[in-house]
Structure formats: C-alpha cells, structure tokens
Amino acid sequence: MTVAETYRRMWVAEEAGRPHRATHRRDTIVAGAPGGCPRHNPQLASVDPAALRGTRRAHRRVGGRGTENPTPSLALRLALHSAEHLLAAGRIHGSKLCKLTSVTPTLADVIAVLDRLYDPAWAESWDAVGLVTGDPDQPVRRILFAVDPMRAVVDEAISGEYDLLVTHHPLLLRGVNSVAATTPKGRVVHDLIRSGTALHVCHTNADNANPGVSDALAAAVGLQDTRPLKPLVSNPELGGGRIGTLTAPEPLKDFARRVAENLPSTEHGVRVSGDPSRMIETVAVVGGAGDSEFDRVRAAGVDAYVTADLRHHPATEARAYDEGPALVDVAHWASEWPWLRDAERLLVKGLAEQGSTVDTHVSTLRTDAWNLRL
C-alpha cells in the first residue's frame, strides 16, 4: 500500500463518519506498517512525495460533505500536506504524523518481542533475567537502554519519564529477604515502582543470543564471518562469545588501537599482553568477564582474545603457552555497551512489525566502576 493510498483510506473513513484512529487500528495503518514513518518502515524512505501531491489534488477536485463528492476535512487535508513535506524532508519519525499513525504497545507487548530476541530459556541456570518491576498492562511509550541498573541510570530513566528501562545486568542477581528502602537496591526498587518505571533484564540470554552481546562487540572491533565460541548444545548457532576474522591481518599494536577507538572510553583503558608487532587475523571476543574461557580460546587457535576483567593469574597462565593468543583486556561496561544499540534497533523493528511504535534512547552514562587512574 502506498502512502497516498493510506491517506485515501483516511478520507474514505472520514466520508463514512468513522474516526481516523479507529480506522488506523482496523486497517493496520500504523508506524511500521504501510502508512508509517521511514524509521519504522524503511520502504517509505523511497516514497515519492509526488504521490501525496496527487492525492491532495484529487481531494481538492471533489465537492463538500453531503454531496456526491464529499470533501475531506481541513484536518485531513492538513495531514496530507504535512505528510508530503515531511516525507520530502525525511522527517516523518517523531512528528505528529508519526504519532497519529502509531499504536502504543503495552509492557507485555514489548516483553514478548524482547523474549523472542533474547529467550529467557537461553539464560544460564544461575542468572536472574526478565521483568523486575512493572505492570504488563501498562502502556510503554519511551524505553531507555543501559548496561547497569545503577542509581544514576534509574534517575535518568525516572527524570526522562521513560516507561521502561532495559538493562543487561540484573538488579537482583542473588536472592534477597527484603527490598526495604533502607538499602541502595531497595530504594531503587521503591523509586521504580513509585514512578511507574518498569525494569527488564536481558543478561546471559542476551549473551547467548544470535545476534547477541558478543556479536555487537565483534562488529565493533571489525570482525566478520563470526561463529559462537561456546555454542549451545541445543542450538550450535547460539552461544557465548564469538570467533571471527579481520578483513586483513594487522599488527597487534594497530589492532589494540582499533579496539580502543571503537569502544567507549573508560579510565580502565585497553590493556594488551603480547608482542606489539605480532600479526593478528583471527580473533575471539567475549563481552563481559572472559577469563573462564581461556581453554576454549586457546583450542580455537586464534591470534588474539578481546574480553574484560582479566585477572592476574589466569592471564599469566594463558600467556605461558607460546602458541597462545595475545590478550586485549577492556572495561567490562565498555565491552557490553555496543549491544545496547543492537537491542534498541531489533526491538524497534520487532515492535514495528506488529504495528507499534516507541521512542527509544541508549544511555551514555558511564557506569564502569573505576573513575580515576593515577
């Protein structure tokens, strides 16, 4: 269906005395479906605004309401005029027109999409993923993505009037006996509930997804032809970590610089262990703490390993093998932050496919634990 046809339907609905919003819902004329905005329906990016001009000319040729050729209302004619110019300028998304042609999802709708992307069944047995606070029936218009549900991030979500905060790390990983506001986490829970802000966690289920956390890290450092480092038995296409190759070999020093330039800056920086002139072509990556995967990385025969939280003893033991990989150690938060953009993009796409639109934002608050390096 073309954009012109979409607005023709609006005109026909108006002629019959049916409200436009009901028509949108009945005919699925929503953002992400025909008649939506280019952000939620990329096919609209190539729409010729002349199609809308033709529709407006056709509307001008008809007579007044109650005659053989009823005239669309001023509101509809203005909508057509606005659509023409917004399409020409590529600014449908975020406009009143985008909101006019959208359906607000419930929290349950959003979680359904997230669970398809990051199935809770893929989470490790010790993990705590899923909905922490929130009413499944509440509407969700604005979503904030962040790595950690820390106080500063929760404050950002509340002050920004976000309906949902999606984080990678759990707020309550281990069992608790109380969420009284006398503790930092208890206060966070109280504030989230009081403000009506839902919290949803995608942790190791996002680590094991495809695409998941390590796919985003692999893409950030320039890897291609990736495969899981630790495939799931139930589905070898899923699993933690990724192994891939660079488009061309390069010295370790240059590769480490590439990593530093393409991940968020932190006080931790990028630490390197290995001959700076060693040529790097095959690389393993694990978003988050990765020194438990040294045996798999060494068995894979890669040239370098990019991960976070490398401890002294596991790292020195890994470097004791002459054929072992060079090590590139980054901040935990920095290694997982690239996934937020992927999660945002995939969620918006998934909601658009079912006819819903939300405003989304990725938090840039640096929640790495270290804030000073001397």
C-alpha positions in Angstrom: 0.0 0.0 0.0 1.4 3.4 -0.9 1.3 6.4 1.4 -1.2 8.0 -1.0 -3.5 5.0 -0.7 -3.1 5.2 3.1 -4.4 8.7 3.2 -7.1 7.8 0.7 -8.3 5.3 3.3 -8.4 8.0 5.9 -10.5 10.1 3.5 -12.9 7.2 2.9 -13.2 6.6 6.6 -13.9 10.2 7.2 -16.6 10.2 4.5 -18.3 7.3 6.3 -18.1 9.1 9.6 -15.6 6.7 11.1 -12.9 8.1 13.4 -9.4 8.1 11.9 -7.7 6.4 14.9 -10.2 3.5 14.8 -9.5 3.2 11.1 -5.8 3.1 11.7 -6.3 0.2 14.1 -8.7 -1.7 12.0 -6.8 -1.3 8.8 -3.4 -1.7 10.4 -2.3 1.7 9.1 0.4 2.2 11.8 4.0 3.1 12.0 6.0 0.1 10.9 3.1 -1.0 8.5 2.1 0.8 5.3 1.5 4.5 6.1 4.0 4.7 9.0 7.3 6.6 9.1 10.6 5.7 7.4 12.3 4.9 10.6 9.8 2.1 11.3 9.1 1.2 7.7 12.3 1.6 5.6 10.3 1.2 2.4 8.9 4.6 3.0 12.3 6.2 2.7 12.0 6.0 -1.1 8.4 7.2 -1.4 7.9 9.9 -4.0 6.2 12.9 -2.3 4.5 13.4 -5.7 2.2 10.5 -4.8 0.9 12.6 -1.9 0.6 15.7 -4.1 -1.6 13.7 -6.5 -3.7 12.5 -3.6 -4.2 16.1 -2.4 -5.1 17.3 -5.9 -7.7 14.5 -6.2 -9.2 15.6 -2.9 -9.3 19.3 -4.0 -11.4 18.3 -7.1 -14.3 16.9 -5.0 -17.2 18.8 -3.5 -18.5 19.4 0.0 -19.7 16.9 2.6 -23.2 15.6 1.9 -22.9 16.0 -1.8 -21.9 13.3 -4.4 -18.2 14.2 -3.9 -17.6 14.9 -0.2 -14.6 16.9 0.7 -12.2 15.7 3.4 -12.0 17.8 6.5 -9.4 20.5 7.0 -7.6 18.3 9.4 -7.2 15.5 6.9 -6.1 18.0 4.1 -3.5 19.4 6.5 -2.3 15.9 7.3 -1.8 15.2 3.6 0.0 18.5 3.2 2.2 17.8 6.2 2.9 14.2 5.1 4.1 15.5 1.7 6.6 17.9 3.1 7.7 15.6 6.0 8.4 12.8 3.5 10.3 15.1 1.3 12.4 16.2 4.2 12.7 12.7 5.7 11.2 13.8 9.0 8.1 11.7 9.5 9.6 10.0 12.5 8.9 11.9 15.7 6.3 14.2 14.0 2.7 14.4 14.9 2.0 12.4 11.8 4.2 9.5 13.1 2.3 9.6 16.4 -1.1 9.8 14.5 -0.3 6.6 12.7 1.1 4.6 15.6 -0.2 2.2 18.3 1.2 2.4 21.8 2.3 -1.1 22.9 1.8 -2.5 26.4 4.7 -3.6 28.5 3.6 -7.2 27.8 3.8 -6.4 24.0 7.4 -5.1 24.5 8.5 -8.1 26.6 7.1 -10.5 24.1 9.4 -9.0 21.4 12.4 -9.0 23.8 11.7 -12.6 24.8 11.8 -13.6 21.1 15.1 -11.8 20.7 16.6 -12.9 24.0 14.7 -16.1 25.1 14.9 -16.5 28.9 15.5 -20.2 28.2 18.9 -19.3 26.8 20.0 -17.8 30.2 22.4 -19.6 32.4 20.9 -21.5 35.3 22.4 -19.2 37.9 21.1 -16.0 36.2 18.2 -13.7 37.0 16.6 -12.3 33.9 13.2 -10.9 32.9 10.8 -8.4 34.4 11.8 -6.9 37.8 9.2 -4.1 38.2 6.3 -3.1 36.1 2.7 -3.9 35.2 2.3 -6.0 32.0 -0.8 -3.9 31.1 0.9 -0.5 31.4 1.5 1.4 28.2 5.1 1.9 27.0 5.9 5.0 25.0 9.5 5.6 25.9 12.3 3.0 26.5 15.8 3.5 27.9 18.6 1.0 27.3 21.6 0.7 29.7 24.2 -1.8 30.8 23.7 -1.4 34.6 20.6 -0.6 36.7 22.6 1.7 38.9 21.2 4.7 40.8 22.3 7.2 38.2 20.8 5.2 35.4 17.5 4.8 37.3 17.4 8.5 38.0 18.0 9.1 34.3 15.0 6.8 33.4 12.7 8.5 36.0 13.6 12.1 35.2 13.3 11.4 31.5 9.9 9.9 32.0 10.8 6.6 30.4 8.2 3.9 30.9 10.7 1.0 30.6 14.3 0.6 31.5 16.0 -2.4 29.7 19.4 -3.3 31.2 21.9 -6.0 30.6 22.9 -6.6 34.2 20.4 -7.7 36.8 19.5 -5.5 39.8 18.8 -8.6 42.0 21.1 -11.3 40.9 21.1 -13.1 44.2 18.2 -13.9 46.5 17.1 -11.2 48.9 14.9 -11.2 52.0 13.9 -7.6 51.8 13.6 -4.7 49.4 13.2 -2.1 52.1 14.2 1.4 51.1 16.9 1.2 53.8 19.3 -0.3 51.2 20.5 1.2 47.9 18.9 -1.6 45.8 15.7 -1.4 47.9 15.5 2.3 47.3 15.9 1.7 43.6 13.0 -0.8 43.6 10.8 1.6 45.6 11.6 4.5 43.2 11.0 2.4 40.1 7.6 1.3 41.3 6.6 4.7 42.7 7.4 6.3 39.3 5.7 3.6 37.2 9.0 2.8 35.5 9.4 -0.9 34.5 12.7 -2.7 34.7 13.5 -5.6 32.4 16.8 -7.6 32.4 18.4 -9.4 29.4 21.7 -10.8 30.7 23.1 -14.2 29.8 20.1 -14.8 27.5 21.4 -11.9 25.5 25.0 -13.2 25.8 23.8 -16.5 24.2 21.5 -14.9 21.6 22.4 -14.5 17.9 22.8 -11.7 17.4 23.8 -11.0 21.0 26.3 -9.2 23.2 29.4 -10.7 21.6 28.1 -10.1 18.1 28.0 -6.4 18.8 31.5 -6.5 20.3 32.8 -8.4 17.3 31.3 -5.9 14.9 32.7 -3.0 16.9 36.3 -4.3 16.5 35.9 -5.2 12.8 35.3 -8.9 12.8 33.5 -10.8 10.0 32.4 -14.4 9.4 31.7 -14.9 13.1 30.6 -18.1 14.9 30.0 -18.9 18.6 33.0 -19.6 20.8 30.8 -21.6 23.2 27.9 -22.9 21.2 24.8 -24.2 23.0 24.2 -27.9 22.8 20.6 -27.4 21.9 21.4 -25.0 19.0 25.0 -24.6 17.8 24.1 -21.2 16.2 23.6 -19.8 19.6 26.0 -19.4 22.5 28.5 -17.2 24.2 31.5 -15.4 22.7 32.4 -15.1 19.0 35.3 -16.1 16.8 35.9 -14.1 13.6 38.4 -12.7 11.2 39.6 -9.2 10.3 39.3 -8.1 6.7 43.2 -8.1 6.6 45.9 -9.0 9.1 47.4 -6.2 11.1 50.0 -5.8 13.9 48.7 -6.3 17.5 49.5 -2.7 18.3 47.3 -1.5 15.5 44.5 -3.9 16.4 44.6 -2.8 20.0 44.3 0.8 18.8 41.3 -0.2 16.7 39.7 -1.7 19.8 40.3 1.5 21.8 38.9 3.7 19.1 35.7 1.7 18.6 34.7 1.1 22.2 33.6 3.7 24.8 36.5 5.4 26.6 37.0 4.4 30.3 39.6 5.0 32.9 40.4 1.3 32.6 41.5 1.9 29.0 42.7 -1.0 26.9 45.4 -3.3 28.3 47.5 -5.5 25.9 49.6 -8.6 26.5 51.7 -9.8 23.6 54.3 -8.8 21.0 53.1 -5.5 19.6 54.3 -6.5 16.1 52.6 -9.9 16.1 50.2 -10.1 13.2 46.5 -10.5 14.1 43.9 -12.0 11.8 41.7 -14.4 13.7 40.1 -13.1 16.9 37.9 -14.4 19.7 35.7 -12.0 21.7 33.6 -12.3 24.9 31.6 -9.4 26.1 32.0 -9.1 29.9 34.3 -11.2 32.1 36.0 -13.8 29.9 39.0 -15.4 31.7 36.9 -18.5 32.3 37.0 -19.2 28.5 40.8 -19.4 28.1 40.8 -23.1 27.3 38.3 -22.7 24.5 40.1 -19.7 23.1 43.4 -21.5 23.0 41.8 -24.5 21.4 40.3 -22.3 18.7 43.9 -21.2 17.7 43.0 -17.6 17.4 45.7 -14.8 17.2 44.1 -12.5 19.8 41.4 -12.6 22.5 39.4 -9.5 23.4 37.4 -9.6 26.7 37.1 -7.9 30.1 38.1 -8.4 33.7 41.2 -10.5 33.1 42.7 -11.4 36.4 46.5 -11.7 37.0 46.8 -15.4 37.5 44.6 -16.7 34.7 46.2 -14.1 32.3 49.8 -15.1 33.1 48.9 -18.8 32.8 47.3 -18.2 29.5 50.4 -16.3 28.2 52.7 -19.1 29.4 51.7 -21.0 26.2 53.9 -19.9 23.3 51.2 -20.6 20.8 48.6 -18.8 22.9 46.7 -15.7 21.8 47.6 -12.1 22.5 45.3 -10.6 25.1 43.3 -7.4 24.8 41.6 -6.5 28.1 38.9 -3.8 28.1 36.5 -2.5 30.7 33.5 -4.7 31.4 31.0 -1.9 30.8 32.7 -0.9 27.5 32.7 -4.5 26.2 28.9 -4.7 26.6 27.8 -1.2 25.7 27.7 -1.8 21.9 25.0 -4.4 22.4 22.6 -1.6 23.6 22.4 -0.2 20.0 21.7 -3.6 18.6 19.0 -4.3 21.2 17.4 -0.9 20.5 17.4 -1.5 16.7 16.0 -5.0 16.9 13.3 -4.1 19.5 12.1 -1.1 17.4 12.0 -3.4 14.3 10.1 -6.1 16.2 7.5 -3.7 17.5 7.1 -2.1 14.1 6.3 -5.5 12.5 3.4 -5.8 14.9 2.3 -2.2 14.3 3.7 -0.4 17.4 6.0 2.5 17.8 8.1 3.6 20.8 10.6 6.3 21.4 14.0 4.8 22.4 17.3 6.0 23.8 20.6 4.4 24.7 22.1 5.8 27.9 25.6 7.2 27.6 26.2 7.3 31.3 29.5 5.6 32.0 28.7 3.1 34.8 32.2 1.4 34.8 33.3 1.1 38.4 36.5 3.0 38.0 36.6 6.8 37.6 40.2 7.7 38.3 43.5 6.5 37.1 46.8 7.9 38.5 
